[in-house]
Protein backbone atom coordinates (compact mmCIF):
# COMPACT_ATOMS: atom_id res chain seq x y z
CA UNK A 1 0.00 0.00 0.00
CA UNK A 2 1.40 3.41 -0.99
CA UNK A 3 1.88 6.06 1.67
CA UNK A 4 0.31 9.48 1.19
CA UNK A 5 3.44 11.67 1.24
CA UNK A 6 3.22 15.42 0.61
CA UNK A 7 5.96 18.00 0.15
CA UNK A 8 5.43 21.75 0.34
CA UNK A 9 7.51 24.93 0.45
CA UNK A 10 9.68 23.81 -2.48
CA UNK A 11 10.24 20.41 -0.89
CA UNK A 12 11.35 21.79 2.48
CA UNK A 13 8.31 20.55 4.42
CA UNK A 14 7.37 16.89 4.35
CA UNK A 15 4.22 15.19 5.57
CA UNK A 16 4.59 11.41 5.67
CA UNK A 17 2.32 9.11 7.72
CA UNK A 18 5.44 7.11 8.58
CA UNK A 19 7.08 10.11 10.26
CA UNK A 20 5.40 11.42 13.41
CA UNK A 21 2.02 10.24 12.11
CA UNK A 22 2.07 12.65 9.17
CA UNK A 23 2.86 15.81 11.16
CA UNK A 24 4.58 18.26 8.78
CA UNK A 25 8.33 18.18 9.47
CA UNK A 26 11.41 19.74 7.96
CA UNK A 27 12.47 17.31 5.24
CA UNK A 28 15.36 15.11 6.34
CA UNK A 29 14.53 15.64 10.03
CA UNK A 30 11.91 14.69 12.57
CA UNK A 31 11.49 18.32 13.66
CA UNK A 32 7.86 19.46 13.33
CA UNK A 33 7.49 22.76 11.48
CA UNK A 34 4.98 23.96 14.07
CA UNK A 35 7.83 24.07 16.62
CA UNK A 36 9.45 26.90 14.63
CA UNK A 37 6.24 28.95 14.79
CA UNK A 38 5.81 28.16 18.50
CA UNK A 39 9.35 29.35 19.26
CA UNK A 40 8.80 32.59 17.38
CA UNK A 41 5.36 33.14 18.95
CA UNK A 42 6.96 32.72 22.38
CA UNK A 43 9.45 35.49 21.56
CA UNK A 44 12.40 33.20 20.94
CA UNK A 45 14.70 33.97 18.05
CA UNK A 46 15.22 32.09 14.82
CA UNK A 47 18.88 31.71 15.81
CA UNK A 48 17.86 30.05 19.08
CA UNK A 49 15.57 27.65 17.18
CA UNK A 50 18.40 26.76 14.80
CA UNK A 51 20.80 26.21 17.70
CA UNK A 52 18.26 23.98 19.42
CA UNK A 53 17.51 21.97 16.26
CA UNK A 54 20.81 21.88 14.33
CA UNK A 55 19.39 19.41 11.80
CA UNK A 56 17.22 22.25 10.45
CA UNK A 57 19.13 24.60 8.16
CA UNK A 58 18.50 28.34 8.00
CA UNK A 59 17.28 28.15 4.40
CA UNK A 60 14.75 25.47 5.39
CA UNK A 61 13.40 27.63 8.21
CA UNK A 62 13.24 30.68 5.94
CA UNK A 63 11.35 28.70 3.29
CA UNK A 64 8.88 27.46 5.90
CA UNK A 65 8.30 31.01 7.13
CA UNK A 66 7.77 32.26 3.57
CA UNK A 67 5.36 29.39 2.94
CA UNK A 68 3.42 30.29 6.09
CA UNK A 69 3.34 33.92 5.06
CA UNK A 70 1.84 33.09 1.66
CA UNK A 71 -0.77 30.87 3.32
CA UNK A 72 -2.06 33.68 5.52
CA UNK A 73 -1.36 36.64 3.23
mmCIF file of the N, C-alpha and C atoms, coordinates in Angstrom:
data_MODEL
# 
_entry.id   MODEL 
# 
loop_
_atom_site.group_PDB 
_atom_site.id 
_atom_site.type_symbol 
_atom_site.label_atom_id 
_atom_site.label_alt_id 
_atom_site.label_comp_id 
_atom_site.label_asym_id 
_atom_site.label_entity_id 
_atom_site.label_seq_id 
_atom_site.pdbx_PDB_ins_code 
_atom_site.Cartn_x 
_atom_site.Cartn_y 
_atom_site.Cartn_z 
_atom_site.occupancy 
_atom_site.B_iso_or_equiv 
_atom_site.pdbx_formal_charge 
_atom_site.auth_seq_id 
_atom_site.auth_comp_id 
_atom_site.auth_asym_id 
_atom_site.auth_atom_id 
_atom_site.pdbx_PDB_model_num 
ATOM 1   N N  . UNK A 1 1  ? 0.846  -1.178 0.000  1.00 0.00 ? 1  UNK A N  1 
ATOM 2   C CA . UNK A 1 1  ? 0.000  0.000  0.000  1.00 0.00 ? 1  UNK A CA 1 
ATOM 3   C C  . UNK A 1 1  ? 0.890  1.239  0.000  1.00 0.00 ? 1  UNK A C  1 
ATOM 4   N N  . UNK A 1 2  ? 0.607  2.190  -0.882 1.00 0.00 ? 2  UNK A N  1 
ATOM 5   C CA . UNK A 1 2  ? 1.396  3.411  -0.991 1.00 0.00 ? 2  UNK A CA 1 
ATOM 6   C C  . UNK A 1 2  ? 1.067  4.363  0.149  1.00 0.00 ? 2  UNK A C  1 
ATOM 7   N N  . UNK A 1 3  ? 2.096  5.059  0.630  1.00 0.00 ? 3  UNK A N  1 
ATOM 8   C CA . UNK A 1 3  ? 1.884  6.063  1.668  1.00 0.00 ? 3  UNK A CA 1 
ATOM 9   C C  . UNK A 1 3  ? 1.534  7.389  1.010  1.00 0.00 ? 3  UNK A C  1 
ATOM 10  N N  . UNK A 1 4  ? 0.729  8.172  1.683  1.00 0.00 ? 4  UNK A N  1 
ATOM 11  C CA . UNK A 1 4  ? 0.308  9.476  1.187  1.00 0.00 ? 4  UNK A CA 1 
ATOM 12  C C  . UNK A 1 4  ? 1.313  10.518 1.670  1.00 0.00 ? 4  UNK A C  1 
ATOM 13  N N  . UNK A 1 5  ? 2.361  10.753 0.880  1.00 0.00 ? 5  UNK A N  1 
ATOM 14  C CA . UNK A 1 5  ? 3.445  11.665 1.241  1.00 0.00 ? 5  UNK A CA 1 
ATOM 15  C C  . UNK A 1 5  ? 3.257  12.979 0.492  1.00 0.00 ? 5  UNK A C  1 
ATOM 16  N N  . UNK A 1 6  ? 3.362  14.096 1.216  1.00 0.00 ? 6  UNK A N  1 
ATOM 17  C CA . UNK A 1 6  ? 3.222  15.416 0.615  1.00 0.00 ? 6  UNK A CA 1 
ATOM 18  C C  . UNK A 1 6  ? 4.449  16.260 0.940  1.00 0.00 ? 6  UNK A C  1 
ATOM 19  N N  . UNK A 1 7  ? 4.889  17.026 -0.059 1.00 0.00 ? 7  UNK A N  1 
ATOM 20  C CA . UNK A 1 7  ? 5.962  17.997 0.146  1.00 0.00 ? 7  UNK A CA 1 
ATOM 21  C C  . UNK A 1 7  ? 5.420  19.378 -0.197 1.00 0.00 ? 7  UNK A C  1 
ATOM 22  N N  . UNK A 1 8  ? 5.817  20.370 0.597  1.00 0.00 ? 8  UNK A N  1 
ATOM 23  C CA . UNK A 1 8  ? 5.433  21.753 0.336  1.00 0.00 ? 8  UNK A CA 1 
ATOM 24  C C  . UNK A 1 8  ? 6.644  22.653 0.536  1.00 0.00 ? 8  UNK A C  1 
ATOM 25  N N  . UNK A 1 9  ? 6.442  23.935 0.280  1.00 0.00 ? 9  UNK A N  1 
ATOM 26  C CA . UNK A 1 9  ? 7.515  24.931 0.447  1.00 0.00 ? 9  UNK A CA 1 
ATOM 27  C C  . UNK A 1 9  ? 8.762  24.516 -0.316 1.00 0.00 ? 9  UNK A C  1 
ATOM 28  N N  . UNK A 1 10 ? 8.563  24.223 -1.608 1.00 0.00 ? 10 UNK A N  1 
ATOM 29  C CA . UNK A 1 10 ? 9.679  23.805 -2.476 1.00 0.00 ? 10 UNK A CA 1 
ATOM 30  C C  . UNK A 1 10 ? 10.403 22.577 -1.935 1.00 0.00 ? 10 UNK A C  1 
ATOM 31  N N  . UNK A 1 11 ? 9.656  21.655 -1.377 1.00 0.00 ? 11 UNK A N  1 
ATOM 32  C CA . UNK A 1 11 ? 10.238 20.415 -0.892 1.00 0.00 ? 11 UNK A CA 1 
ATOM 33  C C  . UNK A 1 11 ? 10.888 20.496 0.468  1.00 0.00 ? 11 UNK A C  1 
ATOM 34  N N  . UNK A 1 12 ? 10.718 21.604 1.168  1.00 0.00 ? 12 UNK A N  1 
ATOM 35  C CA . UNK A 1 12 ? 11.350 21.785 2.481  1.00 0.00 ? 12 UNK A CA 1 
ATOM 36  C C  . UNK A 1 12 ? 10.520 21.141 3.590  1.00 0.00 ? 12 UNK A C  1 
ATOM 37  N N  . UNK A 1 13 ? 9.214  21.112 3.418  1.00 0.00 ? 13 UNK A N  1 
ATOM 38  C CA . UNK A 1 13 ? 8.313  20.551 4.424  1.00 0.00 ? 13 UNK A CA 1 
ATOM 39  C C  . UNK A 1 13 ? 7.766  19.233 3.895  1.00 0.00 ? 13 UNK A C  1 
ATOM 40  N N  . UNK A 1 14 ? 7.812  18.216 4.729  1.00 0.00 ? 14 UNK A N  1 
ATOM 41  C CA . UNK A 1 14 ? 7.369  16.885 4.352  1.00 0.00 ? 14 UNK A CA 1 
ATOM 42  C C  . UNK A 1 14 ? 6.293  16.406 5.321  1.00 0.00 ? 14 UNK A C  1 
ATOM 43  N N  . UNK A 1 15 ? 5.255  15.833 4.759  1.00 0.00 ? 15 UNK A N  1 
ATOM 44  C CA . UNK A 1 15 ? 4.219  15.191 5.572  1.00 0.00 ? 15 UNK A CA 1 
ATOM 45  C C  . UNK A 1 15 ? 4.128  13.748 5.114  1.00 0.00 ? 15 UNK A C  1 
ATOM 46  N N  . UNK A 1 16 ? 4.534  12.830 5.983  1.00 0.00 ? 16 UNK A N  1 
ATOM 47  C CA . UNK A 1 16 ? 4.594  11.407 5.670  1.00 0.00 ? 16 UNK A CA 1 
ATOM 48  C C  . UNK A 1 16 ? 3.978  10.650 6.842  1.00 0.00 ? 16 UNK A C  1 
ATOM 49  N N  . UNK A 1 17 ? 2.947  9.849  6.610  1.00 0.00 ? 17 UNK A N  1 
ATOM 50  C CA . UNK A 1 17 ? 2.322  9.110  7.719  1.00 0.00 ? 17 UNK A CA 1 
ATOM 51  C C  . UNK A 1 17 ? 3.310  8.251  8.506  1.00 0.00 ? 17 UNK A C  1 
ATOM 52  N N  . UNK A 1 18 ? 4.433  7.911  7.899  1.00 0.00 ? 18 UNK A N  1 
ATOM 53  C CA . UNK A 1 18 ? 5.445  7.106  8.579  1.00 0.00 ? 18 UNK A CA 1 
ATOM 54  C C  . UNK A 1 18 ? 6.372  7.914  9.474  1.00 0.00 ? 18 UNK A C  1 
ATOM 55  N N  . UNK A 1 19 ? 6.249  9.234  9.436  1.00 0.00 ? 19 UNK A N  1 
ATOM 56  C CA . UNK A 1 19 ? 7.085  10.109 10.264 1.00 0.00 ? 19 UNK A CA 1 
ATOM 57  C C  . UNK A 1 19 ? 6.167  10.947 11.144 1.00 0.00 ? 19 UNK A C  1 
ATOM 58  N N  . UNK A 1 20 ? 6.212  10.698 12.429 1.00 0.00 ? 20 UNK A N  1 
ATOM 59  C CA . UNK A 1 20 ? 5.396  11.424 13.411 1.00 0.00 ? 20 UNK A CA 1 
ATOM 60  C C  . UNK A 1 20 ? 3.918  11.461 13.014 1.00 0.00 ? 20 UNK A C  1 
ATOM 61  N N  . UNK A 1 21 ? 3.437  10.362 12.445 1.00 0.00 ? 21 UNK A N  1 
ATOM 62  C CA . UNK A 1 21 ? 2.019  10.243 12.107 1.00 0.00 ? 21 UNK A CA 1 
ATOM 63  C C  . UNK A 1 21 ? 1.538  11.226 11.058 1.00 0.00 ? 21 UNK A C  1 
ATOM 64  N N  . UNK A 1 22 ? 2.444  11.729 10.229 1.00 0.00 ? 22 UNK A N  1 
ATOM 65  C CA . UNK A 1 22 ? 2.069  12.655 9.171  1.00 0.00 ? 22 UNK A CA 1 
ATOM 66  C C  . UNK A 1 22 ? 2.175  14.118 9.542  1.00 0.00 ? 22 UNK A C  1 
ATOM 67  N N  . UNK A 1 23 ? 2.640  14.416 10.755 1.00 0.00 ? 23 UNK A N  1 
ATOM 68  C CA . UNK A 1 23 ? 2.864  15.807 11.160 1.00 0.00 ? 23 UNK A CA 1 
ATOM 69  C C  . UNK A 1 23 ? 3.881  16.434 10.199 1.00 0.00 ? 23 UNK A C  1 
ATOM 70  N N  . UNK A 1 24 ? 3.603  17.620 9.667  1.00 0.00 ? 24 UNK A N  1 
ATOM 71  C CA . UNK A 1 24 ? 4.583  18.257 8.781  1.00 0.00 ? 24 UNK A CA 1 
ATOM 72  C C  . UNK A 1 24 ? 5.904  18.521 9.510  1.00 0.00 ? 24 UNK A C  1 
ATOM 73  N N  . UNK A 1 25 ? 6.987  18.032 8.911  1.00 0.00 ? 25 UNK A N  1 
ATOM 74  C CA . UNK A 1 25 ? 8.326  18.182 9.472  1.00 0.00 ? 25 UNK A CA 1 
ATOM 75  C C  . UNK A 1 25 ? 9.239  18.803 8.427  1.00 0.00 ? 25 UNK A C  1 
ATOM 76  N N  . UNK A 1 26 ? 10.381 19.308 8.889  1.00 0.00 ? 26 UNK A N  1 
ATOM 77  C CA . UNK A 1 26 ? 11.407 19.745 7.957  1.00 0.00 ? 26 UNK A CA 1 
ATOM 78  C C  . UNK A 1 26 ? 11.988 18.498 7.306  1.00 0.00 ? 26 UNK A C  1 
ATOM 79  N N  . UNK A 1 27 ? 12.006 18.482 5.979  1.00 0.00 ? 27 UNK A N  1 
ATOM 80  C CA . UNK A 1 27 ? 12.473 17.310 5.242  1.00 0.00 ? 27 UNK A CA 1 
ATOM 81  C C  . UNK A 1 27 ? 13.876 16.915 5.691  1.00 0.00 ? 27 UNK A C  1 
ATOM 82  N N  . UNK A 1 28 ? 14.071 15.623 5.900  1.00 0.00 ? 28 UNK A N  1 
ATOM 83  C CA . UNK A 1 28 ? 15.359 15.107 6.338  1.00 0.00 ? 28 UNK A CA 1 
ATOM 84  C C  . UNK A 1 28 ? 15.537 15.133 7.845  1.00 0.00 ? 28 UNK A C  1 
ATOM 85  N N  . UNK A 1 29 ? 14.483 15.579 8.565  1.00 0.00 ? 29 UNK A N  1 
ATOM 86  C CA . UNK A 1 29 ? 14.531 15.641 10.032 1.00 0.00 ? 29 UNK A CA 1 
ATOM 87  C C  . UNK A 1 29 ? 13.235 15.058 10.590 1.00 0.00 ? 29 UNK A C  1 
ATOM 88  N N  . UNK A 1 30 ? 13.157 15.026 11.885 1.00 0.00 ? 30 UNK A N  1 
ATOM 89  C CA . UNK A 1 30 ? 11.914 14.686 12.572 1.00 0.00 ? 30 UNK A CA 1 
ATOM 90  C C  . UNK A 1 30 ? 11.438 15.896 13.389 1.00 0.00 ? 30 UNK A C  1 
ATOM 91  N N  . UNK A 1 31 ? 11.831 17.082 12.967 1.00 0.00 ? 31 UNK A N  1 
ATOM 92  C CA . UNK A 1 31 ? 11.489 18.320 13.662 1.00 0.00 ? 31 UNK A CA 1 
ATOM 93  C C  . UNK A 1 31 ? 10.196 18.875 13.057 1.00 0.00 ? 31 UNK A C  1 
ATOM 94  N N  . UNK A 1 32 ? 9.112  18.909 13.845 1.00 0.00 ? 32 UNK A N  1 
ATOM 95  C CA . UNK A 1 32 ? 7.861  19.463 13.335 1.00 0.00 ? 32 UNK A CA 1 
ATOM 96  C C  . UNK A 1 32 ? 7.997  20.954 13.019 1.00 0.00 ? 32 UNK A C  1 
ATOM 97  N N  . UNK A 1 33 ? 7.441  21.358 11.892 1.00 0.00 ? 33 UNK A N  1 
ATOM 98  C CA . UNK A 1 33 ? 7.492  22.760 11.475 1.00 0.00 ? 33 UNK A CA 1 
ATOM 99  C C  . UNK A 1 33 ? 6.790  23.653 12.491 1.00 0.00 ? 33 UNK A C  1 
ATOM 100 N N  . UNK A 1 34 ? 5.733  23.135 13.120 1.00 0.00 ? 34 UNK A N  1 
ATOM 101 C CA . UNK A 1 34 ? 4.983  23.963 14.075 1.00 0.00 ? 34 UNK A CA 1 
ATOM 102 C C  . UNK A 1 34 ? 5.863  24.421 15.232 1.00 0.00 ? 34 UNK A C  1 
ATOM 103 N N  . UNK A 1 35 ? 6.926  23.679 15.534 1.00 0.00 ? 35 UNK A N  1 
ATOM 104 C CA . UNK A 1 35 ? 7.830  24.073 16.619 1.00 0.00 ? 35 UNK A CA 1 
ATOM 105 C C  . UNK A 1 35 ? 8.485  25.418 16.300 1.00 0.00 ? 35 UNK A C  1 
ATOM 106 N N  . UNK A 1 36 ? 8.856  25.622 15.030 1.00 0.00 ? 36 UNK A N  1 
ATOM 107 C CA . UNK A 1 36 ? 9.448  26.905 14.632 1.00 0.00 ? 36 UNK A CA 1 
ATOM 108 C C  . UNK A 1 36 ? 8.480  28.043 14.945 1.00 0.00 ? 36 UNK A C  1 
ATOM 109 N N  . UNK A 1 37 ? 7.226  27.894 14.555 1.00 0.00 ? 37 UNK A N  1 
ATOM 110 C CA . UNK A 1 37 ? 6.244  28.947 14.793 1.00 0.00 ? 37 UNK A CA 1 
ATOM 111 C C  . UNK A 1 37 ? 5.976  29.134 16.285 1.00 0.00 ? 37 UNK A C  1 
ATOM 112 N N  . UNK A 1 38 ? 5.998  28.050 17.048 1.00 0.00 ? 38 UNK A N  1 
ATOM 113 C CA . UNK A 1 38 ? 5.807  28.157 18.504 1.00 0.00 ? 38 UNK A CA 1 
ATOM 114 C C  . UNK A 1 38 ? 6.965  28.926 19.143 1.00 0.00 ? 38 UNK A C  1 
ATOM 115 N N  . UNK A 1 39 ? 8.188  28.629 18.721 1.00 0.00 ? 39 UNK A N  1 
ATOM 116 C CA . UNK A 1 39 ? 9.348  29.348 19.258 1.00 0.00 ? 39 UNK A CA 1 
ATOM 117 C C  . UNK A 1 39 ? 9.212  30.842 18.983 1.00 0.00 ? 39 UNK A C  1 
ATOM 118 N N  . UNK A 1 40 ? 8.908  31.183 17.740 1.00 0.00 ? 40 UNK A N  1 
ATOM 119 C CA . UNK A 1 40 ? 8.803  32.592 17.376 1.00 0.00 ? 40 UNK A CA 1 
ATOM 120 C C  . UNK A 1 40 ? 7.642  33.264 18.106 1.00 0.00 ? 40 UNK A C  1 
ATOM 121 N N  . UNK A 1 41 ? 6.518  32.575 18.241 1.00 0.00 ? 41 UNK A N  1 
ATOM 122 C CA . UNK A 1 41 ? 5.356  33.136 18.948 1.00 0.00 ? 41 UNK A CA 1 
ATOM 123 C C  . UNK A 1 41 ? 5.674  33.375 20.420 1.00 0.00 ? 41 UNK A C  1 
ATOM 124 N N  . UNK A 1 42 ? 6.566  32.560 20.973 1.00 0.00 ? 42 UNK A N  1 
ATOM 125 C CA . UNK A 1 42 ? 6.963  32.718 22.378 1.00 0.00 ? 42 UNK A CA 1 
ATOM 126 C C  . UNK A 1 42 ? 8.061  33.764 22.561 1.00 0.00 ? 42 UNK A C  1 
ATOM 127 N N  . UNK A 1 43 ? 8.440  34.431 21.470 1.00 0.00 ? 43 UNK A N  1 
ATOM 128 C CA . UNK A 1 43 ? 9.446  35.486 21.562 1.00 0.00 ? 43 UNK A CA 1 
ATOM 129 C C  . UNK A 1 43 ? 10.871 34.997 21.442 1.00 0.00 ? 43 UNK A C  1 
ATOM 130 N N  . UNK A 1 44 ? 11.054 33.731 21.118 1.00 0.00 ? 44 UNK A N  1 
ATOM 131 C CA . UNK A 1 44 ? 12.401 33.198 20.942 1.00 0.00 ? 44 UNK A CA 1 
ATOM 132 C C  . UNK A 1 44 ? 12.871 33.505 19.531 1.00 0.00 ? 44 UNK A C  1 
ATOM 133 N N  . UNK A 1 45 ? 14.153 33.566 19.342 1.00 0.00 ? 45 UNK A N  1 
ATOM 134 C CA . UNK A 1 45 ? 14.698 33.970 18.047 1.00 0.00 ? 45 UNK A CA 1 
ATOM 135 C C  . UNK A 1 45 ? 14.859 32.781 17.103 1.00 0.00 ? 45 UNK A C  1 
ATOM 136 N N  . UNK A 1 46 ? 14.943 33.111 15.831 1.00 0.00 ? 46 UNK A N  1 
ATOM 137 C CA . UNK A 1 46 ? 15.223 32.094 14.823 1.00 0.00 ? 46 UNK A CA 1 
ATOM 138 C C  . UNK A 1 46 ? 16.580 31.453 15.103 1.00 0.00 ? 46 UNK A C  1 
ATOM 139 N N  . UNK A 1 47 ? 17.561 32.258 15.491 1.00 0.00 ? 47 UNK A N  1 
ATOM 140 C CA . UNK A 1 47 ? 18.878 31.709 15.810 1.00 0.00 ? 47 UNK A CA 1 
ATOM 141 C C  . UNK A 1 47 ? 18.804 30.693 16.938 1.00 0.00 ? 47 UNK A C  1 
ATOM 142 N N  . UNK A 1 48 ? 18.004 30.988 17.963 1.00 0.00 ? 48 UNK A N  1 
ATOM 143 C CA . UNK A 1 48 ? 17.861 30.046 19.079 1.00 0.00 ? 48 UNK A CA 1 
ATOM 144 C C  . UNK A 1 48 ? 17.219 28.741 18.592 1.00 0.00 ? 48 UNK A C  1 
ATOM 145 N N  . UNK A 1 49 ? 16.203 28.852 17.747 1.00 0.00 ? 49 UNK A N  1 
ATOM 146 C CA . UNK A 1 49 ? 15.570 27.652 17.182 1.00 0.00 ? 49 UNK A CA 1 
ATOM 147 C C  . UNK A 1 49 ? 16.611 26.822 16.431 1.00 0.00 ? 49 UNK A C  1 
ATOM 148 N N  . UNK A 1 50 ? 17.397 27.476 15.591 1.00 0.00 ? 50 UNK A N  1 
ATOM 149 C CA . UNK A 1 50 ? 18.397 26.760 14.796 1.00 0.00 ? 50 UNK A CA 1 
ATOM 150 C C  . UNK A 1 50 ? 19.491 26.142 15.668 1.00 0.00 ? 50 UNK A C  1 
ATOM 151 N N  . UNK A 1 51 ? 19.835 26.796 16.765 1.00 0.00 ? 51 UNK A N  1 
ATOM 152 C CA . UNK A 1 51 ? 20.804 26.212 17.704 1.00 0.00 ? 51 UNK A CA 1 
ATOM 153 C C  . UNK A 1 51 ? 20.215 24.992 18.396 1.00 0.00 ? 51 UNK A C  1 
ATOM 154 N N  . UNK A 1 52 ? 18.924 25.060 18.713 1.00 0.00 ? 52 UNK A N  1 
ATOM 155 C CA . UNK A 1 52 ? 18.256 23.976 19.425 1.00 0.00 ? 52 UNK A CA 1 
ATOM 156 C C  . UNK A 1 52 ? 18.033 22.770 18.507 1.00 0.00 ? 52 UNK A C  1 
ATOM 157 N N  . UNK A 1 53 ? 17.778 23.035 17.233 1.00 0.00 ? 53 UNK A N  1 
ATOM 158 C CA . UNK A 1 53 ? 17.515 21.973 16.257 1.00 0.00 ? 53 UNK A CA 1 
ATOM 159 C C  . UNK A 1 53 ? 18.520 22.096 15.107 1.00 0.00 ? 53 UNK A C  1 
ATOM 160 N N  . UNK A 1 54 ? 19.762 21.682 15.329 1.00 0.00 ? 54 UNK A N  1 
ATOM 161 C CA . UNK A 1 54 ? 20.810 21.875 14.326 1.00 0.00 ? 54 UNK A CA 1 
ATOM 162 C C  . UNK A 1 54 ? 20.583 21.095 13.028 1.00 0.00 ? 54 UNK A C  1 
ATOM 163 N N  . UNK A 1 55 ? 19.669 20.134 13.032 1.00 0.00 ? 55 UNK A N  1 
ATOM 164 C CA . UNK A 1 55 ? 19.386 19.406 11.797 1.00 0.00 ? 55 UNK A CA 1 
ATOM 165 C C  . UNK A 1 55 ? 18.575 20.247 10.819 1.00 0.00 ? 55 UNK A C  1 
ATOM 166 N N  . UNK A 1 56 ? 17.971 21.333 11.309 1.00 0.00 ? 56 UNK A N  1 
ATOM 167 C CA . UNK A 1 56 ? 17.224 22.247 10.446 1.00 0.00 ? 56 UNK A CA 1 
ATOM 168 C C  . UNK A 1 56 ? 18.178 23.350 9.999  1.00 0.00 ? 56 UNK A C  1 
ATOM 169 N N  . UNK A 1 57 ? 18.250 23.558 8.714  1.00 0.00 ? 57 UNK A N  1 
ATOM 170 C CA . UNK A 1 57 ? 19.128 24.597 8.159  1.00 0.00 ? 57 UNK A CA 1 
ATOM 171 C C  . UNK A 1 57 ? 18.367 25.917 8.037  1.00 0.00 ? 57 UNK A C  1 
ATOM 172 N N  . UNK A 1 58 ? 19.107 27.005 8.060  1.00 0.00 ? 58 UNK A N  1 
ATOM 173 C CA . UNK A 1 58 ? 18.503 28.338 7.996  1.00 0.00 ? 58 UNK A CA 1 
ATOM 174 C C  . UNK A 1 58 ? 17.619 28.494 6.756  1.00 0.00 ? 58 UNK A C  1 
ATOM 175 N N  . UNK A 1 59 ? 18.081 27.997 5.611  1.00 0.00 ? 59 UNK A N  1 
ATOM 176 C CA . UNK A 1 59 ? 17.275 28.145 4.397  1.00 0.00 ? 59 UNK A CA 1 
ATOM 177 C C  . UNK A 1 59 ? 15.973 27.356 4.479  1.00 0.00 ? 59 UNK A C  1 
ATOM 178 N N  . UNK A 1 60 ? 15.984 26.221 5.191  1.00 0.00 ? 60 UNK A N  1 
ATOM 179 C CA . UNK A 1 60 ? 14.753 25.470 5.395  1.00 0.00 ? 60 UNK A CA 1 
ATOM 180 C C  . UNK A 1 60 ? 13.765 26.266 6.251  1.00 0.00 ? 60 UNK A C  1 
ATOM 181 N N  . UNK A 1 61 ? 14.266 26.844 7.329  1.00 0.00 ? 61 UNK A N  1 
ATOM 182 C CA . UNK A 1 61 ? 13.404 27.634 8.213  1.00 0.00 ? 61 UNK A CA 1 
ATOM 183 C C  . UNK A 1 61 ? 12.846 28.840 7.473  1.00 0.00 ? 61 UNK A C  1 
ATOM 184 N N  . UNK A 1 62 ? 13.687 29.511 6.695  1.00 0.00 ? 62 UNK A N  1 
ATOM 185 C CA . UNK A 1 62 ? 13.236 30.679 5.937  1.00 0.00 ? 62 UNK A CA 1 
ATOM 186 C C  . UNK A 1 62 ? 12.167 30.284 4.926  1.00 0.00 ? 62 UNK A C  1 
ATOM 187 N N  . UNK A 1 63 ? 12.347 29.160 4.256  1.00 0.00 ? 63 UNK A N  1 
ATOM 188 C CA . UNK A 1 63 ? 11.350 28.698 3.286  1.00 0.00 ? 63 UNK A CA 1 
ATOM 189 C C  . UNK A 1 63 ? 10.026 28.365 3.978  1.00 0.00 ? 63 UNK A C  1 
ATOM 190 N N  . UNK A 1 64 ? 10.095 27.766 5.149  1.00 0.00 ? 64 UNK A N  1 
ATOM 191 C CA . UNK A 1 64 ? 8.881  27.457 5.901  1.00 0.00 ? 64 UNK A CA 1 
ATOM 192 C C  . UNK A 1 64 ? 8.154  28.725 6.319  1.00 0.00 ? 64 UNK A C  1 
ATOM 193 N N  . UNK A 1 65 ? 8.912  29.724 6.734  1.00 0.00 ? 65 UNK A N  1 
ATOM 194 C CA . UNK A 1 65 ? 8.302  31.009 7.130  1.00 0.00 ? 65 UNK A CA 1 
ATOM 195 C C  . UNK A 1 65 ? 7.662  31.694 5.918  1.00 0.00 ? 65 UNK A C  1 
ATOM 196 N N  . UNK A 1 66 ? 8.349  31.672 4.784  1.00 0.00 ? 66 UNK A N  1 
ATOM 197 C CA . UNK A 1 66 ? 7.768  32.259 3.574  1.00 0.00 ? 66 UNK A CA 1 
ATOM 198 C C  . UNK A 1 66 ? 6.499  31.513 3.161  1.00 0.00 ? 66 UNK A C  1 
ATOM 199 N N  . UNK A 1 67 ? 6.524  30.201 3.262  1.00 0.00 ? 67 UNK A N  1 
ATOM 200 C CA . UNK A 1 67 ? 5.359  29.386 2.941  1.00 0.00 ? 67 UNK A CA 1 
ATOM 201 C C  . UNK A 1 67 ? 4.194  29.753 3.861  1.00 0.00 ? 67 UNK A C  1 
ATOM 202 N N  . UNK A 1 68 ? 4.463  29.884 5.130  1.00 0.00 ? 68 UNK A N  1 
ATOM 203 C CA . UNK A 1 68 ? 3.418  30.287 6.090  1.00 0.00 ? 68 UNK A CA 1 
ATOM 204 C C  . UNK A 1 68 ? 2.873  31.655 5.779  1.00 0.00 ? 68 UNK A C  1 
ATOM 205 N N  . UNK A 1 69 ? 3.751  32.560 5.396  1.00 0.00 ? 69 UNK A N  1 
ATOM 206 C CA . UNK A 1 69 ? 3.341  33.917 5.056  1.00 0.00 ? 69 UNK A CA 1 
ATOM 207 C C  . UNK A 1 69 ? 2.398  33.922 3.857  1.00 0.00 ? 69 UNK A C  1 
ATOM 208 N N  . UNK A 1 70 ? 2.700  33.134 2.842  1.00 0.00 ? 70 UNK A N  1 
ATOM 209 C CA . UNK A 1 70 ? 1.837  33.092 1.659  1.00 0.00 ? 70 UNK A CA 1 
ATOM 210 C C  . UNK A 1 70 ? 0.505  32.443 1.974  1.00 0.00 ? 70 UNK A C  1 
ATOM 211 N N  . UNK A 1 71 ? 0.487  31.534 2.942  1.00 0.00 ? 71 UNK A N  1 
ATOM 212 C CA . UNK A 1 71 ? -0.768 30.867 3.315  1.00 0.00 ? 71 UNK A CA 1 
ATOM 213 C C  . UNK A 1 71 ? -1.721 31.793 4.034  1.00 0.00 ? 71 UNK A C  1 
ATOM 214 N N  . UNK A 1 72 ? -1.188 32.786 4.765  1.00 0.00 ? 72 UNK A N  1 
ATOM 215 C CA . UNK A 1 72 ? -2.064 33.678 5.516  1.00 0.00 ? 72 UNK A CA 1 
ATOM 216 C C  . UNK A 1 72 ? -2.216 35.039 4.843  1.00 0.00 ? 72 UNK A C  1 
ATOM 217 N N  . UNK A 1 73 ? -1.358 35.331 3.865  1.00 0.00 ? 73 UNK A N  1 
ATOM 218 C CA . UNK A 1 73 ? -1.355 36.645 3.226  1.00 0.00 ? 73 UNK A CA 1 
ATOM 219 C C  . UNK A 1 73 ? -2.166 36.662 2.024  1.00 0.00 ? 73 UNK A C  1 
# 
